[in-house]
Amino acid sequence: MTADRTFDALIVGAGMVGAAAACLLARCGFSVAILEAHEPQAFDSAAAVGLRVSAFSPGAQAILTEAGAWRQIEAQRHCPYRRMHVEDRDESVVIAFSAPEFGLERLGTIIENPLVQWSLWQTLQAMGGVEIICPDQLETLEYVDSEPVVRLVSGRSIQCRLLVGADGANSQVRKMLGIDQDHWEYGQQGIVSVIETDRPNPGIAWQRFMEGGPLAFLPLQDGTSSMVWSRPEAEAQRLLELDDDIFCAELEQAAGGTIEPWPGPIRACGPRAAFPLTMRLSHYYAASRAVLIGDAAHVVHPLAGQGVNLGLLDAAGLAEVLLAARSDQADISSEKTLRKFERWRRSEAEVMARGIHHLRGLFMPETLAPLRRLGLGLVARSWIAKEAFIKRAAGQNSNAPALARGVALTDLLR
């Protein structure tokens, strides 16, 4: 197969993680192509707040800043939060986190996913060193002179030194590379909606662990809250089918009566949807001159809201590893280089994924309630434990990529 053009990196998938990786690699001076089947829709700030929102950590914010998209994101609607309130189902144990307590300006920022993707897409369009191939799709993969060559549905062929799979949980790249996954189905669904309460949400992320799954409210810019309520599948379907008034009444019963700072009672809810809760961990993140990042490599339970943050850390970690290889005059897609990336990011993702997995197990059976309350109580009383939790949740622990910890890309390029 003869390639039409050769790039340092071909990234398959222009979602938030793939687009961020393309921006970072291009800013590092690598030649990049990014393949996407559908151009994202322009973000409409006049439309109602959508159901697809994420809590972006300070580390993710730093990465998006270095990717060149944060200024545009911040100019649109977003909601920083500086306090987080976590409680057990009977309110016997409460853990409160405050950003200033840990030397942070904010604990995170709630942003609609389409805004982040659209901002990154516009950044890519204005950036040199990136060829956007859209609309088009991957058809076949083979190797020519040991380098990946992909044929697209359009008939075009692209050769690259490194193939990056950023094409989501059902990654075609991963399947073509023959990488298997461990896959857990939790028998639960996460119900999402936008909720209006009597008083505006004062910028606090609130979560209660309940029988059947956690209930979380994330603050939005207009004072409403983005709700995620994890329920067993049959129960979730029942809740989806309820009239709005009845659903709000059941949600009020689950959330109401809590201690401050909950701003209830609930006045109204917007449209509802549900998504299945799963965990997926790929056996490998690297293969012959190819790597997986984001959901293509790992899907975690949304209990701690870390899915997209882990993916952005992958993107920053990949840029850091490739820069180090280039600085050492090494092959950026050699087995040694890619195994370094794999060991680093796979270990970090598995710590988070399996930690959430076991935490979820601790909160589900009521028989473990005494142990659960003991553990929460110890964390609530220990500043060291709270600091360790916040540093990892913020994406700024000691093993995080330099870009997440606030190092400028220009400093890495020196």
C-alpha positions in Angstrom: 0.0 0.0 0.0 1.5 3.3 -1.1 0.8 6.2 1.3 -0.4 9.6 0.1 1.5 11.3 2.9 3.5 10.5 6.1 3.1 12.1 9.5 4.8 11.8 12.8 1.5 10.9 14.4 -1.9 9.9 13.1 -4.6 10.3 15.8 -7.8 8.5 15.2 -10.7 10.3 17.0 -11.2 14.0 17.5 -13.1 13.9 20.8 -11.9 15.8 23.7 -8.9 13.6 24.4 -7.8 13.0 20.8 -8.2 16.7 19.9 -6.2 17.7 23.0 -3.4 15.2 22.1 -3.3 16.6 18.5 -3.0 20.2 19.8 -0.2 19.3 22.2 1.8 17.2 19.7 1.5 19.9 17.1 2.7 22.5 19.6 5.6 20.3 20.3 6.6 20.5 16.6 5.5 17.0 15.5 3.6 16.7 12.2 0.1 15.5 13.1 -3.0 14.2 11.2 -6.3 13.7 13.0 -9.0 11.5 11.6 -12.7 12.1 12.5 -15.9 10.8 11.1 -18.1 13.8 11.9 -17.3 17.4 12.5 -18.5 18.5 15.9 -21.5 20.9 16.0 -20.8 24.5 16.8 -21.5 25.2 20.5 -24.6 27.3 21.0 -24.3 29.2 24.3 -27.9 30.4 23.9 -29.3 26.8 24.0 -30.2 25.1 27.3 -27.5 23.4 29.2 -27.0 19.9 27.9 -26.8 16.6 29.7 -23.2 15.9 28.8 -21.1 17.7 31.4 -17.8 16.9 33.1 -15.9 18.0 36.2 -12.5 19.1 34.8 -9.8 19.0 37.4 -7.1 21.7 37.9 -4.7 19.3 36.1 -7.0 19.0 33.1 -7.4 22.8 33.1 -3.7 23.2 32.9 -3.5 20.7 30.0 -6.3 22.4 28.1 -4.5 25.7 28.6 -1.3 24.4 27.1 -3.3 22.9 24.3 -4.5 26.4 23.5 -8.2 25.9 24.2 -8.8 27.0 27.7 -9.2 30.7 27.0 -12.0 30.0 24.6 -13.7 27.6 27.0 -13.5 30.1 29.9 -15.1 32.8 27.7 -18.2 30.6 27.5 -20.4 29.3 30.3 -18.6 27.2 32.9 -18.8 26.9 36.7 -15.8 26.7 38.9 -16.4 25.0 42.3 -14.3 25.5 45.3 -16.1 23.3 47.8 -17.0 19.6 47.8 -19.4 17.9 50.2 -19.4 14.1 50.5 -21.7 12.3 52.9 -22.8 8.8 53.8 -26.4 7.9 53.2 -27.6 8.6 56.7 -25.5 11.8 57.1 -23.6 10.2 60.0 -20.2 11.0 58.3 -19.5 14.1 56.2 -16.3 15.0 54.4 -15.9 18.6 53.4 -13.2 19.8 51.0 -12.3 23.4 50.4 -9.9 24.6 47.6 -8.0 27.2 49.7 -7.4 24.5 52.4 -5.1 22.7 49.8 -3.6 25.8 48.2 -5.9 25.5 45.1 -7.8 28.3 43.4 -10.6 25.8 42.6 -11.3 22.1 43.0 -12.5 21.8 39.5 -14.7 23.3 36.8 -18.0 22.0 35.5 -18.1 22.4 31.7 -20.3 21.0 29.0 -18.5 18.4 26.9 -19.6 19.8 23.5 -18.0 23.2 24.5 -14.7 21.6 25.2 -14.7 19.5 22.0 -15.8 22.5 19.9 -13.1 24.8 21.4 -10.4 22.2 20.8 -11.7 21.7 17.2 -11.4 25.4 16.5 -8.0 25.5 18.0 -6.9 22.7 15.7 -8.3 24.5 12.7 -6.3 27.6 13.5 -3.1 25.6 14.2 -0.2 24.9 11.9 1.2 21.4 11.8 -2.1 19.6 11.9 -4.0 18.1 9.0 -7.7 17.5 9.8 -9.1 14.5 7.9 -12.9 14.8 8.2 -15.3 13.4 7.4 -13.5 10.0 6.9 -13.0 6.7 8.7 -10.4 4.1 9.2 -10.9 1.0 7.0 -7.7 -1.1 7.2 -4.3 -1.1 8.9 -1.1 -2.7 7.7 2.6 -2.1 8.2 5.0 -0.9 5.4 8.7 -0.9 6.4 7.6 -1.4 10.0 5.5 1.8 10.0 1.6 1.9 10.2 -0.2 2.6 7.0 -4.0 3.1 7.2 -6.4 3.0 4.4 -9.4 5.3 4.8 -13.0 4.7 3.6 -12.4 7.5 1.1 -9.6 5.5 -0.5 -6.8 7.7 0.8 -3.8 6.1 2.5 -1.8 7.6 5.4 1.5 6.5 6.8 2.7 7.5 10.2 5.5 6.9 12.6 3.0 6.5 15.5 -0.7 5.6 15.4 -2.7 6.9 18.3 -6.1 5.3 19.1 -8.3 8.0 20.7 -11.5 6.6 19.2 -13.5 5.8 22.4 -14.7 2.8 24.4 -15.4 0.7 21.3 -12.1 1.7 19.7 -11.6 0.3 16.2 -7.8 0.9 16.5 -7.7 -1.3 19.6 -9.6 -4.1 17.8 -7.3 -3.8 14.8 -4.3 -4.1 17.1 -5.8 -7.2 18.8 -5.6 -5.7 22.3 -8.1 -7.4 24.7 -9.9 -5.8 27.6 -11.2 -6.7 31.1 -14.8 -5.6 31.2 -17.1 -5.2 34.2 -20.8 -4.6 33.9 -22.3 -3.1 37.1 -25.9 -3.7 36.3 -26.5 0.0 37.0 -27.3 3.1 34.9 -26.5 6.7 35.6 -29.5 8.9 35.3 -28.6 12.5 34.3 -30.7 15.7 34.3 -30.5 19.4 35.1 -32.1 20.2 38.4 -33.5 23.4 39.8 -33.7 23.9 43.5 -35.3 26.5 45.8 -32.0 28.3 46.2 -29.2 28.5 43.5 -26.4 26.0 43.9 -23.7 28.1 45.6 -20.9 26.5 43.6 -20.6 23.3 45.6 -20.1 19.7 44.3 -22.3 17.5 46.5 -22.4 13.7 46.6 -24.3 11.3 48.8 -23.6 7.6 48.9 -26.9 5.7 49.0 -28.1 2.1 48.8 -28.1 1.2 45.1 -25.6 3.9 44.1 -24.4 7.4 44.7 -26.3 10.6 44.0 -24.3 13.7 42.8 -25.2 17.3 42.1 -22.7 19.4 40.2 -23.0 23.2 40.1 -23.8 25.0 36.8 -23.3 28.6 36.0 -27.0 29.6 36.2 -27.4 28.2 39.7 -29.0 24.9 38.6 -27.2 21.6 39.2 -26.3 18.7 36.9 -27.5 15.6 38.5 -26.1 12.0 38.2 -28.0 9.3 40.1 -26.7 5.8 39.9 -29.5 3.2 40.2 -29.9 -0.5 39.4 -31.0 -0.9 35.7 -34.6 -1.8 36.3 -35.0 1.0 38.8 -33.3 3.5 36.5 -35.8 2.6 33.7 -38.7 3.1 36.1 -37.4 6.5 37.1 -37.0 7.6 33.5 -40.6 6.8 32.7 -42.1 8.8 35.6 -43.8 12.1 35.1 -41.6 15.1 36.0 -43.5 15.9 39.2 -43.3 12.3 40.5 -39.6 12.0 39.5 -38.8 15.2 41.4 -40.7 14.0 44.4 -38.7 10.7 44.5 -35.5 12.6 43.9 -36.4 15.0 46.8 -37.0 12.1 49.1 -33.5 10.8 48.2 -31.7 14.1 48.5 -33.9 16.2 50.8 -33.4 16.7 54.5 -29.6 16.8 54.2 -27.5 19.0 56.3 -26.1 22.2 54.8 -25.0 23.1 52.2 -27.7 21.4 50.1 -29.8 24.1 48.5 -33.0 22.1 48.2 -35.9 21.4 48.0 -36.1 20.5 44.3 -38.4 22.6 42.2 -38.0 21.2 38.7 -36.0 18.9 36.4 -35.1 19.0 32.8 -35.1 16.2 30.3 -33.6 12.9 31.6 -31.4 10.3 30.1 -29.4 7.3 31.3 -26.2 5.5 30.4 -24.8 2.1 31.5 -22.1 2.1 34.2 -19.1 -0.1 33.3 -15.4 -0.4 33.8 -13.0 -1.4 31.0 -9.2 -1.8 31.3 -7.2 -2.7 28.2 -4.5 -5.3 28.7 -2.0 -3.2 26.9 -1.8 0.5 26.0 0.9 0.1 23.4 1.5 -2.2 20.4 3.7 -2.1 17.3 4.2 1.7 16.8 0.7 2.4 18.2 -0.7 3.6 21.5 -4.2 3.9 23.1 -5.3 6.9 25.1 -8.6 8.0 26.8 -11.6 5.7 26.7 -9.9 3.5 24.0 -7.5 2.4 26.8 -9.7 2.6 29.9 -13.3 3.4 31.0 -13.8 4.0 34.7 -16.9 4.1 36.8 -18.1 7.7 37.0 -18.2 7.6 40.8 -15.3 10.1 41.1 -15.9 11.9 37.8 -12.4 11.1 36.5 -13.0 9.6 33.0 -12.1 12.6 30.8 -9.5 13.8 33.3 -7.6 10.5 33.0 -7.8 10.8 29.2 -6.3 14.3 29.2 -3.5 13.1 31.5 -2.8 10.4 28.9 -2.6 13.1 26.2 -0.2 15.2 28.2 1.8 12.1 29.2 2.2 11.0 25.6 3.5 14.5 24.6 6.0 14.4 27.5 7.3 10.9 26.6 7.6 11.7 22.9 9.4 15.0 23.6 11.9 13.1 25.9 12.5 10.6 23.2 13.2 13.3 20.6 15.5 15.1 23.0 17.5 11.9 23.4 17.5 11.5 19.6 15.6 8.2 20.0 12.8 6.8 17.9 9.5 8.3 19.1 7.6 5.1 18.3 10.2 2.5 19.3 9.1 -0.3 21.7 11.2 1.3 24.5 9.5 4.7 24.1 6.0 3.3 23.9 6.5 0.9 26.8 7.6 3.8 28.9 4.3 5.6 28.2 2.4 2.4 28.8 3.9 1.6 32.2 3.4 5.1 33.4 -0.2 5.7 32.2 -1.5 2.2 32.7 -0.3 2.1 36.3 -1.9 5.5 37.0 -5.2 4.6 35.3 -5.5 1.3 37.1 -4.9 2.8 40.5 -7.8 5.2 39.8 -10.1 2.6 38.1 -9.6 -0.2 40.6 -9.7 2.2 43.5 -13.1 3.5 42.4 -14.2 -0.1 41.7 -13.4 -1.2 45.3 -14.8 2.0 46.7 -18.1 1.4 44.9 -18.2 -2.2 46.4 -17.7 -0.7 49.8 -20.7 1.6 49.5 -23.1 -0.9 48.0 -23.9 -3.6 50.6 -25.5 -2.3 53.8 -23.7 -5.1 55.7 -20.5 -3.0 55.2 -22.0 0.1 56.6 -19.9 0.1 59.9 -16.7 -0.4 58.0 -17.6 2.3 55.4 -18.5 4.8 58.1 -15.2 4.0 59.9 -13.2 4.6 56.8 -15.0 7.8 55.9 -14.6 9.1 59.4 -10.9 8.5 59.4 -10.6 10.4 56.1 -12.8 13.2 57.4 -10.5 13.6 60.5 -7.2 13.3 58.6 -5.8 16.3 56.7 -3.1 14.1 55.2 -5.6 11.6 53.8 -7.8 14.4 52.4 -4.7 16.1 50.8 -3.7 12.8 49.1 -7.2 12.4 47.8 -7.4 15.9 46.5 -4.0 15.8 44.8 -4.9 12.7 42.9 -8.4 14.0 42.1 -6.9 17.3 40.9 -4.6 15.4 38.6 -1.6 17.0 40.2 0.0 14.2 42.3 3.7 13.6 42.1 3.4 11.1 39.2 1.1 13.3 37.1 2.5 14.7 33.7 4.4 17.9 34.0 1.8 19.9 32.0 -0.9 18.9 34.6 1.3 20.1 37.4 1.6 23.6 35.9 4.8 23.3 33.9 4.5 25.3 30.7 5.0 23.5 27.3 7.6 26.1 26.4 9.7 24.9 29.4 9.4 21.2 28.2 10.6 22.3 24.7 13.8 23.9 26.0 
